């Protein structure tokens, strides 16, 4: 069983910064990949950033140069540093992980989301 818990969301002004954290816990054998998705009102959920076990990183074009994804393997935690925030970054941000359990089972897990609001 796995839980993903996000933290770090909030309200910031345009140009400001936030750092999101997502901690995975449970019977984790290994993490194949973790990523951040976001969903704005009236829009589909989209991939923001993803990092694999081999450290392959992908970003949405809209956040390249502004957001940085990183991980702390010892803590089973992934971070999203968000700089130069824009109003269009406003969304609920969800943590996602593809995780192998000690049982050998591999599954995809989601956090419950954290609100990021960018407004003056």
CORTA-V519744 format. One record per helix or strand of 3 or more residues. SS is the DSSP state (H for helix, E for strand). FROM is the first residue (numbers start at 1). LEN is the number of residues. If there is no record, write none. Layout:
# CORTA-V519744
ss:SS from:FROM len:LEN
ss:SS from:FROM len:LEN
This chain:
# CORTA-V519744
ss:E from:2 len:6
ss:E from:10 len:3
ss:E from:18 len:9
ss:E from:28 len:12
ss:E from:46 len:7
ss:E from:57 len:3
ss:E from:67 len:6
ss:H from:73 len:3
ss:E from:77 len:6
ss:H from:87 len:3
ss:E from:91 len:11
ss:E from:106 len:5
ss:E from:114 len:5
